[in-house]
Amino acid sequence: MTDNSNIVKIDALGETKLFQPIKLGANTLSQRIAHAPTTRLRATEDNVPTDLQLEYYRDRAQAPGTLLITEATYVSEGGIGLPHTPGLWNDTQAKAWKKITQAIREQGSFSSVQLWHLGRTAFPEELKKRGLPFVAPSALYDSEEMEKRAKACGHELRALTKSEIEQLINEDFPNAARKALAAGFDYVELHSAHGYLLSQFLNPVSNQRTDEYGGSIENRARLLLAIVDKLIPIVGANRLGIRFSPWATFQVSKPEGAEIHSYILQELQKRADDGNELAYVSLVEPRVSGIVDVSAEDIHGSNDFVSKIWKGSLIKAGNYTYNAPKFTELVRDIDNDRTLVAWCRFFTSNPDLVARLQNGYPLQHYDRDTFYQPYNWGYNTWNKYDETKEYDEEAEKKRVGKALA
């Protein structure tokens, strides 16, 4: 899939710090470009990764030393809620993911899995079909539409019980982390962004609990920090990361903001000072909310507070292409020895993104219409800069992923 009429011209970045090595936890990367995590719909009905995912990540790992953070992956069956999205709670899923991580490693690149629980953003119909509860920090829907859907199918949202929260801490996340190690991932990332379950606990809009997991900042951050402490001895702090979106309003009416994230970062820095520094903290810049760019007049926050508290590695993502061809924002943000830049939408449409950024080859603009189509038809049909392959669009739309295990 190539649209030469819709390209973004860029300057070459090969002589900038973007192409200098950087230490990231347990590994050294040869450049500071990462594939940002996204939501994909290419797994089987029972949440097993497929050959479509293998092909996609293999193509984007071609520049040695690149970090690829995978699509959001369910930490347990109870965390599901979208069809054809991958999981990592059983051995079959781990075996399938291992074929993907091996393909990435064979090209000298690195992989991180983003562990995910949907909470109140799940599809109630999908949960009901599987006999699973529709749960969140509090019984507060994210939209009137979701409330109507839940009531229409007879599967309404309820608050997590304390025993269910303890299961998340002591069973679900540790089990997924162990499966991630078995699958060969170099890093494990906790998805605490964009209004999903861990993020829902942080935000008083979605968390109105009156027990030790709600109310104060310390209480709302309790679940996330408890999971961090549980996973450090399992995967190692230097292989553990977290993603935050302090200013995003995607799936929530009010952003979480700087105050609670400052507290969490202070707690993470305390752990780092005690010898348990996480591999990275991943940040969604306020220029983006979900997969939508935020207009300049609607940006009300800044992530500048983060680096004043957290002294470890950072991965930043969020429309760095807005000021192409010069990339002045990007060049400014990597002017240190601890920051990587992650790309999502343009990595989708440019399998050779690293080479394009290095050499100044124009970027193919992504096709937003394919983002949430079943099996994401078209994701594997984008050409590299020097390719002219043509694809049968109708045939591609009919491709169904085949389970890797």
Sequence and secondary structure as in RCSB ss.txt:
>XXXX:A:sequence
MTDNSNIVKIDALGETKLFQPIKLGANTLSQRIAHAPTTRLRATEDNVPTDLQLEYYRDRAQAPGTLLITEATYV
SEGGIGLPHTPGLWNDTQAKAWKKITQAIREQGSFSSVQLWHLGRTAFPEELKKRGLPFVAPSALYDSEEMEKRA
KACGHELRALTKSEIEQLINEDFPNAARKALAAGFDYVELHSAHGYLLSQFLNPVSNQRTDEYGGSIENRARLLL
AIVDKLIPIVGANRLGIRFSPWATFQVSKPEGAEIHSYILQELQKRADDGNELAYVSLVEPRVSGIVDVSAEDIH
GSNDFVSKIWKGSLIKAGNYTYNAPKFTELVRDIDNDRTLVAWCRFFTSNPDLVARLQNGYPLQHYDRDTFYQPY
NWGYNTWNKYDETKEYDEEAEKKRVGKALA
>XXXX:A:secstr
   TTSEE     TTSGGGS EEETTEEESSSEEE       S TT   BHHHHHHHHHHT STT EEEEEEEES
SGGG  STT  B SSHHHHHHHHHHHHHHHHTT EEEEEEE  GGGS HHHHHHHT   EESSS  S HHHHHHH
HHTT   EE  HHHHHHIIIIIHHHHHHHHHHTT SEEEEEE TTSHHHHHH TTT    STTSSSHHHHTHHHH
HHHHHHHHHH GGGEEEEE TT  TTSSS   HHHHHHHHHHHHHHHHTT   SEEEEE TTEETTEE  GGG  
  SHHHHHH  S EEEES GGGGTTTTHHHHHHTSSSSEEEEESHHHHH TTHHHHHHHT  EE   GGGTTSGG
GTTTT    TT      HHHHHT    B  
